[in-house]
Amino acid sequence: MLDLTNLKKSDFNYYLPEELIAQTPIEPRNASRMLVLSRQTGQITHDHFYNLCNYLKKGDTLVINDSRVLPARIYGEKADNGSFIEFLLLEQRENMVWEILCRPGKKAKIGTKFVFGSGKLEAEIIDVLEDGNRVARFSCDGSIYTVLDEIGQMPLPPYITEKLENKERYQTVYSNEIGSAAAPTAGLHFTTEQLEDLKSRGINVAKVTLHVGLGTFRPVKEDKVLDHKMHTEHYVLPAETAQVINQTKASGGRIIAVGTTSCRTLESVASRNDGKIVPSEGDTDIFIYPGYEFKALDGLITNFHLPESTLIMLVSAFAGYENTMNAYKTAVDERYRFFSFGDCCLIL
């Protein structure tokens, strides 16, 4: 029995053979396997994502995150001697000023200049932060986003070691608002055709934006779960989406979040507005773990997450701890593919 008053990181550990970590995306997108888990009974059904329509009803609403990943990993050289440098852009401070990770860090002292893409992008270090991150001022002709699209690489998670041949496979087909350091991976399973088919069946699709930070990959270091400090991410819930969600609730339909990022957005808004969904924009550091009472969600589409991560804690809070850990054991036994490019789980 899980002790909700003394949650331990180790409560959320599970055995995962390394060969089950998906290194490449499956083709087509919606050919991935789908484990369907009942919150009420814990019953598990094995299916494929292209059959999602069989589990949804007319009047249900899917809430998707339309954030687009910035190709934020760039390789260049020190301006004065040509030695190698790698930057990972984390957060935009102002127009051309970004907080970055860089390696080797010892080269990046204040005032040091670097060039990327044969001079298409230049940078100067203007600050060194307490955690070792740097702040850099960039310069280029035109938009930095255009240059990054040309010379940047996707900031794939550290557990993916194979090269991504097509950058768009780490974007959802509906990505639009650029700003994420990682993909909202539950949405990677959708094709444009499948979304149109769902809409034709009377299933609503509503958008939110939550820009995923690299904190999503940051491990929980504290043994006691409640001692963990969550990272902050920026979200937007438009008026049109609030209207669709409220109409769905009023007519008895279900709200199904596509991914933990959509879930975090909805629950952040509901938590701040007495359980109501209203048009909102802000920053959230909401931490969802077993014992949390959900205010907006009726269903969740999500991938299989890392052991001892805040994401498996969120899933355990929604599906129930025993149900979740049993589902993960079953997924391992059935050799599902795990993590960002892996298979998915539908929880209803």
C-alpha positions as CSV (number, residue, x, y, z in Angstrom):
1,M,0.0,0.0,0.0
2,L,1.4,3.4,-1.0
3,D,2.0,5.8,1.9
4,L,0.7,9.1,0.5
5,T,2.2,11.0,3.5
6,N,5.7,9.7,2.8
7,L,6.1,9.2,-0.9
8,K,9.5,7.9,-1.9
9,K,11.2,8.3,-5.3
10,S,11.9,4.5,-5.2
11,D,8.1,3.9,-5.1
12,F,8.1,4.9,-8.8
13,N,11.0,2.7,-9.9
14,Y,10.5,-0.2,-12.4
15,Y,12.7,-2.6,-14.3
16,L,13.2,-1.5,-18.0
17,P,15.5,-3.4,-20.3
18,E,17.6,-0.9,-22.3
19,E,16.6,-2.4,-25.6
20,L,13.0,-1.3,-25.1
21,I,14.0,2.4,-25.2
22,A,12.8,3.5,-28.7
23,Q,15.7,5.1,-30.7
24,T,13.8,6.0,-33.8
25,P,10.2,7.0,-34.6
26,I,7.8,4.4,-36.1
27,E,6.3,4.9,-39.5
28,P,3.5,5.8,-40.0
29,R,3.1,7.9,-36.9
30,N,-0.1,6.2,-35.8
31,A,1.2,2.6,-36.2
32,S,2.4,2.7,-32.6
33,R,1.0,0.3,-30.1
34,M,-1.5,1.5,-27.5
35,L,-2.0,0.1,-24.1
36,V,-5.5,1.0,-22.9
37,L,-5.9,1.2,-19.1
38,S,-9.1,1.5,-17.2
39,R,-8.9,3.8,-14.2
40,Q,-11.8,2.1,-12.5
41,T,-10.9,-1.5,-12.9
42,G,-7.2,-1.6,-13.9
43,Q,-8.2,-3.7,-16.9
44,I,-5.6,-3.6,-19.7
45,T,-6.4,-3.9,-23.5
46,H,-3.7,-4.0,-26.2
47,D,-4.4,-2.1,-29.4
48,H,-2.8,0.3,-31.9
49,F,-3.1,4.1,-32.0
50,Y,-4.9,4.1,-35.3
51,N,-7.9,2.6,-33.5
52,L,-8.1,5.5,-31.0
53,C,-11.5,6.4,-32.4
54,N,-13.0,3.2,-31.0
55,Y,-12.4,4.5,-27.5
56,L,-13.7,8.0,-28.0
57,K,-17.3,9.2,-28.2
58,K,-19.1,11.9,-30.1
59,G,-18.9,15.1,-27.9
60,D,-15.5,14.2,-26.3
61,T,-12.7,16.8,-26.5
62,L,-9.1,16.1,-27.1
63,V,-6.8,18.9,-25.7
64,I,-3.6,19.1,-27.7
65,N,-0.4,21.1,-27.0
66,D,0.6,23.0,-30.2
67,S,4.0,24.1,-29.0
68,R,6.8,23.6,-31.5
69,V,10.3,22.5,-30.7
70,L,13.2,24.9,-31.3
71,P,16.1,23.3,-33.1
72,A,18.2,24.7,-30.2
73,R,21.4,22.6,-30.3
74,I,24.1,24.3,-32.4
75,Y,27.7,23.5,-33.0
76,G,30.3,26.2,-33.7
77,E,33.7,27.5,-32.8
78,K,35.5,30.0,-30.7
79,A,36.0,33.2,-32.8
80,D,39.7,33.7,-31.9
81,N,41.1,30.2,-32.3
82,G,38.4,28.0,-34.0
83,S,38.1,25.5,-31.0
84,F,34.9,23.5,-30.8
85,I,31.8,24.7,-28.8
86,E,28.3,23.3,-28.4
87,F,25.4,25.5,-27.3
88,L,21.9,24.5,-26.2
89,L,19.5,27.4,-26.1
90,L,17.2,27.1,-23.0
91,E,15.2,30.3,-22.5
92,Q,14.9,33.6,-24.3
93,R,15.5,36.5,-22.0
94,E,14.9,39.2,-24.5
95,N,15.0,39.6,-28.3
96,M,18.5,38.2,-29.0
97,V,19.6,37.3,-25.5
98,W,19.2,33.6,-24.3
99,E,20.1,31.5,-21.4
100,I,22.2,28.6,-22.7
101,L,24.0,25.4,-21.7
102,C,27.4,25.1,-23.3
103,R,30.2,22.6,-23.4
104,P,33.0,22.7,-22.8
105,G,32.0,25.4,-20.3
106,K,35.5,26.5,-19.5
107,K,35.7,28.1,-22.9
108,A,32.7,30.3,-22.3
109,K,33.9,33.1,-20.1
110,I,32.2,36.6,-20.1
111,G,33.2,38.5,-23.3
112,T,34.1,35.3,-25.3
113,K,32.7,35.3,-28.8
114,F,31.6,32.3,-30.9
115,V,30.5,31.7,-34.5
116,F,28.0,29.1,-35.8
117,G,27.0,27.9,-39.3
118,S,30.0,29.4,-41.0
119,G,29.3,32.9,-39.6
120,K,25.5,32.8,-40.1
121,L,25.1,33.2,-36.3
122,E,27.4,34.9,-33.8
123,A,27.3,35.0,-30.0
124,E,29.0,36.7,-27.1
125,I,28.8,35.5,-23.5
126,I,27.5,38.3,-21.3
127,D,26.9,36.5,-18.0
128,V,27.7,33.3,-16.1
129,L,24.9,32.1,-13.8
130,E,25.3,30.3,-10.4
131,D,24.2,26.9,-11.8
132,G,26.9,27.2,-14.5
133,N,24.5,28.1,-17.4
134,R,25.5,31.1,-19.5
135,V,23.7,34.1,-20.9
136,A,24.6,34.9,-24.5
137,R,23.8,37.8,-26.9
138,F,23.3,36.6,-30.5
139,S,23.5,38.4,-33.7
140,C,22.5,37.4,-37.3
141,D,20.9,38.7,-40.4
142,G,17.2,38.4,-40.1
143,S,15.4,36.2,-37.7
144,I,17.3,33.9,-35.3
145,Y,14.5,31.3,-35.7
146,T,15.1,31.2,-39.4
147,V,18.9,30.6,-38.8
148,L,18.2,28.0,-36.2
149,D,15.9,26.1,-38.5
150,E,18.8,26.0,-41.0
151,I,21.8,25.2,-38.8
152,G,20.3,23.9,-35.5
153,Q,19.6,20.3,-34.5
154,M,16.8,18.9,-32.3
155,P,17.6,18.8,-28.6
156,L,16.8,15.1,-28.4
157,P,16.6,13.5,-24.9
158,P,19.9,12.0,-23.6
159,Y,18.5,8.4,-23.9
160,I,18.2,8.8,-27.7
161,T,21.6,8.1,-29.2
162,E,20.7,7.6,-32.8
163,K,20.7,10.5,-35.3
164,L,17.3,11.8,-36.3
165,E,17.1,11.8,-40.1
166,N,14.0,14.0,-40.4
167,K,13.7,16.9,-37.9
168,E,9.9,17.1,-38.4
169,R,9.5,13.6,-36.8
170,Y,10.3,15.3,-33.4
171,Q,7.5,17.7,-34.1
172,T,3.7,17.0,-33.8
173,V,1.8,17.5,-37.1
174,Y,-0.1,20.4,-35.4
175,S,2.9,22.2,-33.9
176,N,2.7,25.9,-34.4
177,E,3.9,28.0,-31.5
178,I,7.7,27.8,-31.3
179,G,9.3,27.7,-27.9
180,S,9.8,24.2,-26.6
181,A,13.1,22.6,-25.6
182,A,11.5,19.1,-26.0
183,A,8.5,17.7,-27.9
184,P,5.1,17.1,-26.3
185,T,5.6,13.5,-27.3
186,A,2.2,12.0,-26.8
187,G,1.1,14.1,-29.8
188,L,3.7,12.5,-32.1
189,H,1.4,9.6,-32.7
190,F,-1.2,11.7,-34.6
191,T,-1.4,12.0,-38.3
192,T,-3.2,14.9,-40.0
193,E,-5.6,12.4,-41.5
194,Q,-6.4,10.8,-38.2
195,L,-7.2,14.1,-36.6
196,E,-9.5,15.0,-39.5
197,D,-11.2,11.6,-39.1
198,L,-11.8,12.2,-35.4
199,K,-13.3,15.6,-36.1
200,S,-15.6,14.1,-38.7
201,R,-16.9,11.7,-36.0
202,G,-17.9,14.6,-33.7
203,I,-14.8,14.6,-31.5
204,N,-13.6,18.1,-30.7
205,V,-9.9,19.1,-30.9
206,A,-8.9,22.1,-28.7
207,K,-5.5,23.6,-28.5
208,V,-3.4,24.9,-25.6
209,T,0.3,25.9,-25.6
210,L,2.8,24.9,-23.0
211,H,6.4,25.3,-23.8
212,V,8.3,22.3,-22.6
213,G,11.5,23.0,-20.7
214,L,14.5,20.8,-20.3
215,G,13.4,20.4,-16.7
216,T,11.1,17.7,-18.0
217,F,14.2,15.5,-18.2
218,R,15.7,16.6,-14.9
219,P,15.8,13.6,-12.6
220,V,14.2,13.6,-9.1
221,K,17.2,13.7,-6.8
222,E,15.5,13.9,-3.4
223,D,14.5,10.6,-1.8
224,K,11.3,12.2,-0.5
225,V,9.0,13.1,-3.4
226,L,7.6,16.2,-1.6
227,D,11.1,17.7,-1.4
228,H,11.4,17.9,-5.2
229,K,11.2,21.4,-6.7
230,M,9.4,21.4,-10.0
231,H,10.6,23.4,-12.9
232,T,8.5,26.3,-14.3
233,E,6.9,26.3,-17.8
234,H,4.9,28.9,-19.7
235,Y,1.3,28.1,-20.8
236,V,-1.5,29.7,-22.8
237,L,-5.1,28.5,-22.7
238,P,-7.1,30.5,-25.3
239,A,-10.7,31.7,-25.0
240,E,-11.9,29.4,-27.8
241,T,-10.4,26.4,-26.0
242,A,-12.0,27.4,-22.7
243,Q,-15.4,27.6,-24.4
244,V,-15.1,24.2,-26.1
245,I,-14.0,22.6,-22.8
246,N,-16.9,24.1,-20.8
247,Q,-19.4,23.2,-23.5
248,T,-18.1,19.6,-23.5
249,K,-18.4,19.4,-19.7
250,A,-21.9,20.8,-19.8
251,S,-23.1,18.3,-22.4
252,G,-21.6,15.3,-20.6
253,G,-18.6,14.8,-22.8
254,R,-15.1,13.9,-21.6
255,I,-11.9,16.0,-21.6
256,I,-9.0,13.9,-22.7
257,A,-5.5,15.5,-22.5
258,V,-3.0,14.6,-25.1
259,G,0.1,14.4,-23.0
260,T,1.2,15.4,-19.6
261,T,1.9,19.0,-20.9
262,S,-1.8,19.4,-21.8
263,C,-2.7,17.9,-18.5
264,R,-0.5,20.3,-16.6
265,T,-2.0,23.2,-18.4
266,L,-5.6,22.2,-17.7
267,E,-5.0,21.4,-14.1
268,S,-3.0,24.6,-13.5
269,V,-5.8,26.7,-14.8
270,A,-8.5,24.8,-12.9
271,S,-6.4,24.8,-9.7
272,R,-6.1,28.6,-9.9
273,N,-9.8,29.2,-10.7
274,D,-11.8,27.1,-8.3
275,G,-12.0,24.2,-10.7
276,K,-13.1,26.3,-13.6
277,I,-11.5,26.5,-17.0
278,V,-11.1,30.1,-18.1
279,P,-8.9,31.8,-20.7
280,S,-5.5,32.0,-19.1
281,E,-1.8,32.7,-19.6
282,G,1.0,32.3,-17.1
283,D,3.8,30.2,-15.6
284,T,3.2,26.9,-13.8
285,D,5.3,24.7,-11.5
286,I,2.4,22.4,-10.7
287,F,3.6,19.1,-9.3
288,I,1.0,16.3,-9.7
289,Y,1.6,13.1,-7.7
290,P,-0.6,10.5,-6.0
291,G,-3.2,12.1,-3.7
292,Y,-3.8,15.0,-6.1
293,E,-7.5,15.5,-6.9
294,F,-8.0,16.2,-10.7
295,K,-10.3,19.0,-11.5
296,A,-10.4,19.0,-15.3
297,L,-9.3,15.6,-16.8
298,D,-11.4,12.6,-17.7
299,G,-8.8,10.8,-19.8
300,L,-5.1,11.0,-20.7
301,I,-3.0,9.9,-23.7
302,T,0.6,9.6,-22.8
303,N,3.8,7.8,-23.6
304,F,5.7,5.5,-21.2
305,H,7.9,7.5,-18.9
306,L,11.2,7.2,-17.1
307,P,11.4,5.3,-13.8
308,E,11.3,7.7,-10.8
309,S,10.3,10.7,-13.0
310,T,7.7,13.3,-12.2
311,L,5.8,12.2,-15.2
312,I,5.2,8.6,-14.0
313,M,4.2,10.2,-10.7
314,L,1.6,12.3,-12.6
315,V,0.3,9.2,-14.4
316,S,0.1,7.3,-11.1
317,A,-2.0,10.1,-9.6
318,F,-4.4,9.9,-12.5
319,A,-4.7,6.2,-13.2
320,G,-4.0,5.0,-9.6
321,Y,-0.6,3.8,-8.3
322,E,-1.2,0.1,-8.4
323,N,-2.9,0.3,-11.9
324,T,0.0,2.3,-13.2
325,M,2.8,0.1,-11.9
326,N,1.0,-3.0,-13.1
327,A,0.5,-1.4,-16.6
328,Y,4.2,-0.6,-16.8
329,K,5.2,-4.1,-15.8
330,T,2.8,-5.4,-18.5
331,A,4.2,-3.1,-21.1
332,V,7.7,-4.3,-20.3
333,D,6.6,-8.0,-20.5
334,E,4.8,-7.3,-23.8
335,R,7.8,-5.5,-25.1
336,Y,6.3,-2.1,-25.8
337,R,8.6,0.7,-26.9
338,F,9.3,3.3,-24.3
339,F,9.9,7.0,-23.9
340,S,9.8,9.8,-26.5
341,F,9.6,7.8,-29.8
342,G,7.9,4.9,-28.1
343,D,4.3,3.5,-27.8
344,C,1.5,5.1,-26.0
345,C,-0.9,4.5,-23.2
346,L,-4.6,5.6,-23.2
347,I,-6.1,6.0,-19.7
348,L,-9.8,6.3,-19.4
